[in-house]
Amino acid sequence: MRLGEKNQVKRAANNTKRLFMRPTDLLIVGLILLIGLIIFLWNRHQAKTDFNSAHIFCDNELIAVVPLNSGEDKDISFAQCPEIVFHLYAEGEIAFVVSSCPDKICIKSGKLSGTGEWAACLPNRVLLRIIGNDSEQNPDAIDLIS
């Protein structure tokens, strides 16, 4: 074989159709997806604690802290914002149920129960945030600092 023919053979070998993903590529992608799923599920599990409370703000002032583990259904309204009514569910959830705003986005936000969730009624200047309480009240909480 001459030198020119060898180069043509090499080019022909390089031009063969390459697989989209090799088995090792699939393994790496699968591991990344598995790790992402584990982190998502762990984070979702941590957000659902029995020690959450709803912090209700009106005009940038904290007007109430409502524990979500009361175990009873009841409607809640406050003198600072009488046009808003919240409903506390026995399952540890809270939601806007009545609002005087025109578009009712706050009501459509649904039930809140997980740490970090929030809903707002901007025309009435009301904010509802779910806050997880300190680990002192939850002895089973994991302390990631120490």
C-alpha positions as CSV (number, residue, x, y, z in Angstrom):
1,M,0.0,0.0,0.0
2,R,1.2,3.4,-0.8
3,L,1.1,6.3,1.6
4,G,-1.9,8.0,-0.1
5,E,-3.9,4.9,0.1
6,K,-3.2,4.5,3.8
7,N,-4.5,8.0,4.4
8,Q,-7.7,7.2,2.5
9,V,-8.3,4.1,4.5
10,K,-7.8,6.1,7.8
11,R,-10.3,8.8,6.6
12,A,-12.8,6.1,5.6
13,A,-12.5,4.5,9.1
14,N,-13.1,7.9,10.7
15,N,-16.2,8.6,8.6
16,T,-18.0,5.6,9.9
17,K,-21.3,6.4,11.6
18,R,-20.8,7.1,15.3
19,L,-23.3,6.1,17.8
20,F,-25.4,8.9,19.4
21,M,-24.5,7.8,22.9
22,R,-22.2,5.1,24.1
23,P,-23.0,2.9,27.1
24,T,-20.7,4.9,29.3
25,D,-22.4,8.1,28.2
26,L,-25.8,6.6,29.2
27,L,-24.4,5.5,32.5
28,I,-23.1,9.1,33.3
29,V,-26.4,10.7,32.3
30,G,-28.3,8.1,34.3
31,L,-26.2,8.8,37.4
32,I,-26.7,12.6,37.0
33,L,-30.4,12.2,36.8
34,L,-30.5,9.8,39.8
35,I,-28.5,12.3,41.9
36,G,-30.8,15.1,40.9
37,L,-33.9,13.0,41.7
38,I,-32.5,12.1,45.2
39,I,-31.7,15.8,45.9
40,F,-35.2,16.8,44.8
41,L,-37.0,14.2,46.9
42,W,-34.9,14.9,50.0
43,N,-35.5,18.6,49.7
44,R,-39.2,18.1,49.3
45,H,-39.3,15.8,52.3
46,Q,-37.4,18.3,54.4
47,A,-40.0,21.0,53.5
48,K,-42.8,19.0,55.0
49,T,-42.2,19.1,58.7
50,D,-44.7,19.1,61.5
51,F,-43.2,22.3,62.9
52,N,-44.1,24.8,60.1
53,S,-45.9,28.1,60.8
54,A,-47.5,30.6,58.5
55,H,-46.2,34.2,58.9
56,I,-48.8,36.7,57.7
57,F,-47.7,40.2,56.7
58,C,-49.9,43.2,56.0
59,D,-48.3,46.5,54.8
60,N,-44.8,45.0,55.5
61,E,-45.7,44.3,59.1
62,L,-45.9,40.9,60.7
63,I,-49.5,40.7,62.0
64,A,-49.7,37.0,62.9
65,V,-47.8,33.7,63.2
66,V,-50.1,30.8,62.8
67,P,-48.8,27.3,63.7
68,L,-49.9,24.8,61.0
69,N,-50.1,21.8,63.3
70,S,-53.2,22.9,65.2
71,G,-55.2,20.0,63.8
72,E,-58.4,21.9,63.2
73,D,-60.3,23.6,60.3
74,K,-61.0,27.3,60.8
75,D,-61.3,30.6,59.0
76,I,-58.9,33.4,60.1
77,S,-59.2,37.1,59.4
78,F,-57.4,40.1,60.9
79,A,-58.4,43.6,61.8
80,Q,-55.4,45.0,59.8
81,C,-56.7,43.5,56.6
82,P,-60.4,42.6,57.0
83,E,-60.9,42.1,53.2
84,I,-58.7,38.9,53.4
85,V,-59.8,35.6,54.9
86,F,-57.5,32.6,55.3
87,H,-58.5,29.0,55.9
88,L,-56.4,26.8,58.1
89,Y,-56.8,23.1,57.3
90,A,-56.5,20.2,59.8
91,E,-53.8,18.6,57.5
92,G,-51.4,21.5,58.3
93,E,-52.2,23.7,55.2
94,I,-53.3,27.3,54.9
95,A,-54.8,29.2,51.9
96,F,-56.4,32.4,50.9
97,V,-60.2,31.9,50.5
98,V,-61.6,35.4,50.3
99,S,-60.0,38.5,48.9
100,S,-61.3,41.8,47.5
101,C,-58.7,42.0,44.8
102,P,-59.9,42.0,41.2
103,D,-57.9,39.0,39.7
104,K,-57.9,36.6,42.7
105,I,-54.4,35.2,42.0
106,C,-53.9,34.9,45.7
107,I,-56.9,32.5,46.0
108,K,-55.7,30.6,42.9
109,S,-52.3,29.9,44.5
110,G,-54.0,27.1,46.5
111,K,-53.0,25.5,49.8
112,L,-49.6,26.1,51.2
113,S,-47.8,23.8,53.6
114,G,-44.1,23.4,52.7
115,T,-41.3,25.5,54.1
116,G,-40.4,28.3,51.8
117,E,-43.8,28.4,50.0
118,W,-45.5,31.8,49.8
119,A,-48.5,33.6,48.3
120,A,-49.3,37.3,48.0
121,C,-52.2,39.5,47.4
122,L,-50.5,42.6,46.0
123,P,-53.6,44.9,45.7
124,N,-54.3,44.4,49.4
125,R,-50.6,44.3,50.4
126,V,-50.8,40.9,52.1
127,L,-48.1,38.3,52.1
128,L,-48.4,34.7,53.4
129,R,-45.1,32.8,54.0
130,I,-44.5,29.3,55.4
131,I,-41.5,29.3,57.7
132,G,-40.0,26.2,59.2
133,N,-39.4,26.6,63.0
134,D,-36.0,26.2,64.6
135,S,-34.4,22.8,65.3
136,E,-34.8,23.4,69.0
137,Q,-38.5,22.7,68.5
138,N,-37.8,19.8,66.2
139,P,-35.3,17.4,67.9
140,D,-35.2,15.2,64.8
141,A,-33.9,17.9,62.5
142,I,-30.5,17.5,60.9
143,D,-28.0,20.2,61.8
144,L,-25.8,20.7,58.7
145,I,-23.5,23.2,60.3
146,S,-21.9,21.1,63.0
